Amino acid sequence: MENHIEAVETKQDKGFTLVELLIVIVILGILATVTVFAVTGITNKGKTSACQSDAKTIQTAEEAYSANNGVYTAAQSDLVNAGLLHAVSSKFTVALVAATAGPPATAASYSLTGVAGGDCAGMTF
């Protein structure tokens, strides 16, 4: 005769403890925070690069306008009309330095200033 010894299985719920779940939540929170700050930095760099690019485009147009006409102009619409810009920039304004009298205002040099309240506010070139 054979004796069969049956192992008695105890039923235990298998799952995660509260401490394990809290540790996972904390780790996910840290990863999310790092990601948000990384994306914010990338966005700020993108805005700065866009402003620099726009300023460089206006500067190039001003230099071409000056080469063609002998003077700079404060009116970006003059640059558009001359075919040097696609459209007037909403990010920068052009100011003439040592402007001459008479319309249109012209000068020997110019400066670009970021429009207040815009992405390029406070930037000057």
C-alpha positions as a LaTeX table, in Angstrom:
\begin{tabular}{lrrr}
\hline
Residue & $x$ (\AA) & $y$ (\AA) & $z$ (\AA) \\
\hline
Met1 & 0.00 & 0.00 & 0.00 \\
Glu2 & 1.11 & 3.33 & $-0.81$ \\
Asn3 & 0.86 & 6.24 & 1.50 \\
His4 & 0.12 & 9.49 & $-0.23$ \\
Ile5 & 1.09 & 12.59 & 1.57 \\
Glu6 & $-0.69$ & 15.54 & 0.12 \\
Ala7 & 0.78 & 18.94 & 0.63 \\
Val8 & $-1.71$ & 21.37 & 1.93 \\
Glu9 & $-1.52$ & 24.57 & $-0.07$ \\
Thr10 & $-2.28$ & 27.73 & 1.74 \\
Lys11 & $-3.90$ & 30.38 & $-0.35$ \\
Gln12 & $-2.13$ & 33.72 & $-0.18$ \\
Asp13 & $-3.06$ & 36.79 & $-2.14$ \\
Lys14 & $-0.18$ & 37.73 & $-4.36$ \\
Gly15 & 0.21 & 41.46 & $-4.93$ \\
Phe16 & 2.15 & 44.53 & $-4.02$ \\
Thr17 & 2.35 & 46.01 & $-0.57$ \\
Leu18 & 1.48 & 49.61 & 0.09 \\
Val19 & 5.16 & 50.47 & 0.63 \\
Glu20 & 6.13 & 49.00 & $-2.74$ \\
Leu21 & 3.40 & 50.97 & $-4.49$ \\
Leu22 & 4.46 & 54.20 & $-2.76$ \\
Ile23 & 8.07 & 53.66 & $-3.82$ \\
Val24 & 7.01 & 53.19 & $-7.45$ \\
Ile25 & 4.83 & 56.32 & $-7.32$ \\
Val26 & 7.70 & 58.39 & $-5.89$ \\
Ile27 & 10.08 & 57.15 & $-8.61$ \\
Leu28 & 7.54 & 57.97 & $-11.34$ \\
Gly29 & 7.07 & 61.44 & $-9.84$ \\
Ile30 & 10.80 & 62.09 & $-9.91$ \\
Leu31 & 11.04 & 60.96 & $-13.54$ \\
Ala32 & 8.09 & 63.16 & $-14.51$ \\
Thr33 & 9.67 & 66.19 & $-12.82$ \\
Val34 & 12.98 & 65.67 & $-14.60$ \\
Thr35 & 11.17 & 65.31 & $-17.93$ \\
Val36 & 9.14 & 68.51 & $-17.45$ \\
Phe37 & 12.24 & 70.56 & $-16.66$ \\
Ala38 & 14.11 & 69.08 & $-19.63$ \\
Val39 & 11.27 & 69.92 & $-22.02$ \\
Thr40 & 10.96 & 73.44 & $-20.60$ \\
Gly41 & 14.67 & 74.03 & $-21.24$ \\
Ile42 & 14.35 & 72.81 & $-24.80$ \\
Thr43 & 11.33 & 75.07 & $-25.39$ \\
Asn44 & 13.18 & 78.13 & $-24.07$ \\
Lys45 & 16.17 & 77.38 & $-26.29$ \\
Gly46 & 13.84 & 77.05 & $-29.25$ \\
Lys47 & 12.24 & 80.44 & $-28.61$ \\
Thr48 & 15.66 & 82.07 & $-28.24$ \\
Ser49 & 16.86 & 80.48 & $-31.49$ \\
Ala50 & 13.70 & 81.63 & $-33.30$ \\
Cys51 & 14.27 & 85.20 & $-32.09$ \\
Gln52 & 17.91 & 85.16 & $-33.16$ \\
Ser53 & 16.94 & 83.79 & $-36.57$ \\
Asp54 & 14.25 & 86.44 & $-37.06$ \\
Ala55 & 16.67 & 89.19 & $-36.03$ \\
Lys56 & 19.31 & 87.88 & $-38.43$ \\
Thr57 & 16.77 & 87.87 & $-41.27$ \\
Ile58 & 15.86 & 91.52 & $-40.58$ \\
Gln59 & 19.53 & 92.47 & $-40.29$ \\
Thr60 & 20.29 & 90.84 & $-43.65$ \\
Ala61 & 17.35 & 92.64 & $-45.25$ \\
Glu62 & 18.47 & 95.98 & $-43.76$ \\
Glu63 & 21.99 & 95.48 & $-45.09$ \\
Ala64 & 20.66 & 94.59 & $-48.56$ \\
Tyr65 & 18.32 & 97.62 & $-48.47$ \\
Ser66 & 21.24 & 99.84 & $-47.48$ \\
Ala67 & 23.40 & 98.42 & $-50.28$ \\
Asn68 & 20.64 & 99.17 & $-52.82$ \\
Asn69 & 19.54 & 102.58 & $-51.49$ \\
Gly70 & 22.52 & 103.92 & $-49.56$ \\
Val71 & 20.51 & 104.26 & $-46.32$ \\
Tyr72 & 18.76 & 102.11 & $-43.72$ \\
Thr73 & 15.01 & 102.26 & $-43.12$ \\
Ala74 & 12.93 & 102.03 & $-39.96$ \\
Ala75 & 9.88 & 100.80 & $-41.84$ \\
Gln76 & 9.90 & 97.04 & $-42.27$ \\
Ser77 & 7.22 & 97.53 & $-44.91$ \\
Asp78 & 9.94 & 99.15 & $-47.07$ \\
Leu79 & 11.92 & 95.92 & $-46.75$ \\
Val80 & 8.85 & 93.90 & $-47.75$ \\
Asn81 & 8.12 & 96.20 & $-50.71$ \\
Ala82 & 11.72 & 95.86 & $-51.85$ \\
Gly83 & 11.32 & 92.06 & $-51.81$ \\
Leu84 & 13.88 & 91.63 & $-49.02$ \\
Leu85 & 11.44 & 90.31 & $-46.38$ \\
His86 & 8.48 & 88.01 & $-46.79$ \\
Ala87 & 6.40 & 89.84 & $-44.15$ \\
Val88 & 6.77 & 92.47 & $-41.44$ \\
Ser89 & 8.09 & 90.91 & $-38.23$ \\
Ser90 & 5.82 & 90.97 & $-35.21$ \\
Lys91 & 8.76 & 90.10 & $-32.94$ \\
Phe92 & 11.06 & 93.08 & $-33.51$ \\
Thr93 & 10.92 & 96.79 & $-34.18$ \\
Val94 & 13.64 & 98.65 & $-36.06$ \\
Ala95 & 15.00 & 101.89 & $-34.66$ \\
Leu96 & 17.32 & 104.15 & $-36.59$ \\
Val97 & 20.40 & 105.62 & $-34.97$ \\
Ala98 & 21.26 & 109.22 & $-35.89$ \\
Ala99 & 18.27 & 109.50 & $-38.20$ \\
Thr100 & 18.20 & 112.09 & $-40.95$ \\
Ala101 & 15.31 & 114.48 & $-41.38$ \\
Gly102 & 12.56 & 113.90 & $-43.89$ \\
Pro103 & 10.37 & 111.00 & $-44.83$ \\
Pro104 & 11.18 & 108.21 & $-45.04$ \\
Ala105 & 13.40 & 108.27 & $-41.97$ \\
Thr106 & 16.87 & 106.99 & $-42.80$ \\
Ala107 & 20.09 & 106.59 & $-40.85$ \\
Ala108 & 23.66 & 105.43 & $-40.94$ \\
Ser109 & 22.86 & 102.53 & $-38.59$ \\
Tyr110 & 19.93 & 100.80 & $-36.87$ \\
Ser111 & 19.04 & 98.61 & $-33.91$ \\
Leu112 & 16.47 & 95.86 & $-33.39$ \\
Thr113 & 14.43 & 95.68 & $-30.19$ \\
Gly114 & 12.14 & 92.84 & $-29.17$ \\
Val115 & 8.45 & 93.73 & $-28.99$ \\
Ala116 & 7.22 & 94.03 & $-25.38$ \\
Gly117 & 5.12 & 91.09 & $-24.27$ \\
Gly118 & 6.43 & 88.84 & $-27.04$ \\
Asp119 & 8.87 & 85.94 & $-27.08$ \\
Cys120 & 11.72 & 88.29 & $-27.97$ \\
Ala121 & 10.99 & 90.99 & $-25.38$ \\
Gly122 & 14.16 & 92.47 & $-23.94$ \\
Met123 & 16.38 & 91.27 & $-26.80$ \\
Thr124 & 18.36 & 93.91 & $-28.68$ \\
Phe125 & 20.58 & 93.51 & $-31.70$ \\
\hline
\end{tabular}
